[in-house]
């Protein structure tokens, strides 16, 4: 289901309280918003990436990082690369 993890591997929080979590088995990145109130659950905002070898596709992503400009870097393990995203 949307916002459910298979095998999460990496996590980063940006300056807008969005949480980016790499899911190795789903071959993508899930994006959540940190709750501002007493909510028990994170708000699921969406996801990006699919399985494959092309641009925007992953083969077992394993880590995620964000720079000061908001660019999202995803370590695409089995494709031997790092992909850059703007979210």
C-alpha positions as CSV (number, residue, x, y, z in Angstrom):
1,X,0.0,0.0,0.0
2,X,1.1,3.6,-0.4
3,X,3.6,4.7,2.2
4,X,4.4,1.2,3.4
5,X,8.0,0.0,3.6
6,X,9.5,-3.2,2.3
7,X,13.1,-2.9,3.3
8,X,14.1,0.7,4.3
9,X,17.8,1.4,4.1
10,X,18.4,5.2,4.2
11,X,16.7,8.2,5.7
12,X,17.2,11.9,5.6
13,X,15.1,15.0,6.7
14,X,15.2,18.2,4.7
15,X,14.7,21.8,5.9
16,X,10.9,21.6,5.2
17,X,10.4,18.6,7.6
18,X,10.1,16.2,4.7
19,X,11.5,12.7,5.3
20,X,13.0,10.8,2.4
21,X,13.4,7.1,3.0
22,X,15.0,4.7,0.5
23,X,13.2,1.4,0.2
24,X,15.5,-1.3,-1.3
25,X,12.8,-3.8,-2.2
26,X,10.4,-1.3,-3.6
27,X,13.2,0.2,-5.7
28,X,12.4,3.8,-4.8
29,X,12.2,6.6,-2.4
30,X,9.2,7.3,-0.2
31,X,8.5,10.9,1.0
32,X,6.7,11.8,4.2
33,X,6.0,14.9,6.2
34,X,6.9,15.0,9.9
35,X,3.6,15.6,11.8
36,X,3.4,19.0,13.4
37,X,0.8,18.0,16.0
38,X,0.2,15.0,18.2
39,X,-0.3,12.6,15.2
40,X,0.9,9.1,15.6
41,X,1.7,8.6,11.9
42,X,3.8,10.4,9.3
43,X,1.9,12.0,6.4
44,X,2.7,10.1,3.1
45,X,3.4,12.7,0.4
46,X,4.5,10.4,-2.5
47,X,7.3,8.3,-3.9
48,X,9.7,8.3,-6.9
49,X,11.7,5.8,-8.8
50,X,11.0,2.4,-10.2
51,X,13.0,-0.7,-10.8
52,X,15.3,-0.7,-13.9
53,X,18.6,0.6,-15.3
54,X,17.5,3.9,-17.0
55,X,17.3,7.4,-15.6
56,X,14.8,7.5,-12.8
57,X,15.1,3.8,-12.2
58,X,16.9,2.0,-9.4
59,X,18.5,-1.4,-8.8
60,X,18.5,-1.8,-5.0
61,X,18.9,1.8,-3.8
62,X,20.7,1.9,-0.4
63,X,21.1,5.5,0.8
64,X,19.8,9.0,0.4
65,X,21.2,12.5,1.0
66,X,20.0,16.1,0.5
67,X,22.2,19.2,-0.1
68,X,21.4,22.8,0.9
69,X,19.7,23.5,-2.4
70,X,17.2,20.7,-1.9
71,X,18.7,18.2,-4.4
72,X,18.1,14.6,-3.5
73,X,21.0,12.1,-4.1
74,X,20.2,8.4,-4.2
75,X,22.8,5.7,-4.1
76,X,21.7,3.3,-6.8
77,X,23.7,0.3,-5.6
78,X,23.5,-2.4,-8.3
79,X,23.6,0.2,-11.1
80,X,26.9,1.6,-9.7
81,X,25.8,5.2,-9.6
82,X,24.3,8.1,-7.7
83,X,21.2,9.7,-9.1
84,X,20.3,13.3,-8.5
85,X,16.7,14.4,-8.1
86,X,14.9,17.7,-7.4
87,X,11.8,17.1,-5.3
